[in-house]
């Protein structure tokens, strides 16, 4: 029926954006941390640092990882559209898909930056699992607010989460899928995420530069604070 089709279009896109974010963040980004650990343990990192600066290396990894994320997201979207076509679900409800994908990729870039910086601190496989576990909790946090957002996409909870950088990608993706927010809210949310990405990259690059060649004991919290205070 028409109502069933509308339901699939609306909530399918909302849940699809959440699943897409999880696949990108919890899959590729976690793999990156273990890759950094292998490069450190095998002393490959020393060779890489000899030919480029730590910041250039970090940005290269971040841009390469983001490119992989774009390819993955694009592939999933294409398969999703093919599935909708096969099951004869009208594609008219996908008009907001580009905006949803944009928020998803920005959120992915934000979390990938955190994974890169904190992943440089790891020296053992156990530490890598701990780091990825902590960041995963932060990535999964918005899921606890799915029902309030779905029930009232323009409510206080949904709006507040739309301006918190680490929850904004998921919250705005769901809100856009269900009921388009005001233009100023979309712009403000995008700006908040972009500013957070810039700040996180700046801070994580300091940690990455200081910790990428550290071996043995993982830096303590006072040492990490010291890394952040050092000039670029």
C-alpha positions in Angstrom: 0.0 0.0 0.0 0.9 3.7 -0.3 1.3 4.0 3.5 3.6 1.0 3.7 5.8 2.3 0.9 6.1 5.7 2.5 7.1 4.0 5.8 9.8 2.0 4.1 11.1 5.1 2.3 11.2 7.2 5.5 12.4 4.8 8.1 14.5 2.8 5.7 16.6 5.8 4.9 16.8 6.8 8.6 18.0 3.4 9.8 20.1 3.0 6.6 22.1 6.1 7.5 22.8 4.8 11.0 23.9 1.4 9.7 26.1 3.0 7.0 27.8 5.1 9.7 28.5 2.1 11.9 30.0 0.1 9.0 32.3 2.9 8.0 33.4 3.9 11.5 33.6 0.5 13.2 35.0 -1.3 10.3 37.6 0.8 8.4 38.6 3.1 11.3 39.3 0.2 13.6 41.4 -1.5 10.9 43.4 1.7 10.7 44.4 1.6 14.4 45.7 -2.0 14.0 47.5 -0.9 10.8 49.3 1.9 12.7 50.3 -0.6 15.4 51.7 -3.0 12.9 53.7 -0.2 11.2 55.1 0.8 14.5 56.1 -2.7 15.7 57.7 -3.5 12.3 59.6 -0.2 12.3 58.0 0.7 9.0 56.9 3.9 10.5 60.5 5.1 10.9 61.0 4.7 7.2 57.8 6.6 6.4 58.7 9.4 8.8 62.2 9.8 7.1 60.5 10.8 3.8 57.7 13.0 5.1 56.6 14.9 8.1 54.3 13.3 10.7 51.5 15.8 9.8 51.8 14.9 6.1 51.7 11.2 7.0 48.7 11.6 9.1 46.8 13.7 6.5 47.8 11.2 3.8 46.3 8.3 5.9 43.2 10.4 6.7 42.6 11.4 3.1 43.2 7.8 1.9 40.9 6.4 4.5 38.3 9.0 3.7 38.5 8.1 0.0 38.0 4.5 0.9 35.0 5.5 3.0 33.5 7.4 0.0 33.9 4.3 -2.2 32.3 2.1 0.4 29.4 4.5 1.0 28.9 4.9 -2.7 28.8 1.2 -3.2 26.3 0.7 -0.4 24.0 3.4 -1.7 24.1 1.9 -5.2 23.2 -1.6 -3.9 20.5 0.0 -1.7 19.0 1.7 -4.8 19.2 -1.5 -6.8 17.4 -3.4 -4.0 14.6 -0.7 -3.9 14.3 -1.0 -7.7 14.1 -4.8 -7.5 11.4 -4.7 -4.8 9.6 -1.9 -6.7 9.9 0.7 -4.0 9.5 4.2 -5.5 12.7 6.2 -5.5 11.0 9.5 -5.0 11.7 9.4 -1.3 15.4 9.5 -1.9 15.5 13.2 -2.8 17.3 13.9 0.5 19.8 11.1 0.1 22.8 13.3 -1.0 22.4 15.4 2.2 22.2 12.3 4.4 25.3 10.9 2.8 27.1 14.2 3.3 26.4 14.1 7.0 27.4 10.5 7.3 30.8 11.1 5.5 31.5 14.1 7.7 30.8 12.1 10.8 33.1 9.4 9.4 35.9 12.0 8.9 35.5 13.2 12.4 35.8 9.8 14.0 38.6 8.7 11.7 40.6 11.7 12.9 40.1 10.6 16.5 41.1 7.1 15.6 44.3 8.3 13.9 45.5 10.5 16.8 44.6 8.1 19.6 45.7 5.1 17.6 49.2 6.5 17.5 49.4 6.1 21.2 49.0 2.3 21.1 52.0 0.1 21.6 50.3 -3.3 22.0 47.3 -5.2 20.5 45.6 -5.0 23.9 46.0 -1.2 24.0 44.7 -1.0 20.4 41.5 -2.9 21.5 41.0 -0.6 24.4 41.4 2.6 22.3 39.0 1.3 19.7 36.6 0.2 22.4 36.5 3.7 24.0 35.9 5.4 20.6 33.3 2.9 19.6 31.3 3.7 22.7 31.3 7.4 21.6 30.3 6.4 18.1 27.4 4.2 19.4 26.1 6.8 21.8 23.7 8.4 19.4 21.9 5.1 18.9 20.5 5.4 22.4 18.5 8.4 21.2 17.1 6.8 18.1 13.5 6.4 19.4 13.2 10.0 20.8 14.4 11.4 17.4 12.1 9.1 15.4 9.1 10.0 17.6 9.7 13.7 17.6 12.3 14.8 15.0 11.9 18.5 15.9 11.9 18.0 19.6 14.4 19.4 22.1 16.5 16.2 22.3 16.8 15.9 18.5 17.7 19.6 18.1 20.3 19.5 20.8 22.0 16.4 19.4 22.0 18.0 16.0 24.5 20.6 17.2 26.8 18.3 19.2 29.6 17.3 16.6 29.8 13.7 17.7 26.1 13.1 17.6 25.1 15.6 14.9 25.8 13.3 11.8 23.5 10.6 13.1 20.8 12.9 14.5 20.6 15.1 11.4 20.6 12.1 9.0 17.6 10.7 10.8 15.8 14.0 11.1 16.3 14.8 7.4 15.0 11.3 6.5 11.8 11.8 8.6 11.1 15.5 8.5 13.3 18.1 6.9 14.7 20.5 9.5 14.9 24.3 9.0 17.7 25.4 6.6 19.5 27.3 9.4 19.6 24.1 11.5 21.2 22.1 8.7 23.8 24.9 8.0 24.6 25.3 11.7 24.9 21.5 12.2 27.3 21.3 9.2 29.4 24.2 10.5 29.6 22.6 13.9 30.9 19.3 12.5 33.3 21.0 10.1 34.8 23.1 12.9 35.1 20.0 15.1 36.9 18.2 12.3 39.4 21.1 12.0 40.0 21.2 15.8 40.2 17.5 16.1 42.7 17.2 13.3 44.8 20.0 14.8 44.9 18.3 18.2 45.3 14.8 17.0 48.2 15.9 14.7 50.1 17.0 17.8 49.5 13.6 19.5 50.3 11.8 16.3 53.6 13.7 15.9 54.8 13.0 19.4 53.6 9.5 19.8 54.0 7.8 16.5 57.6 6.8 17.2 57.1 6.0 20.9 57.6 2.4 21.9 57.2 0.5 25.1 55.0 2.1 27.7 51.9 4.0 26.5 52.1 7.8 27.3 50.3 8.9 30.4 47.5 11.5 30.6 49.9 14.3 31.8 52.3 13.4 28.9 49.4 13.5 26.4 48.4 16.9 27.7 52.0 18.0 27.3 51.8 16.9 23.6 48.8 19.1 23.1 50.5 22.1 24.6 53.5 21.9 22.4 53.7 24.3 19.4 53.2 23.0 15.9 
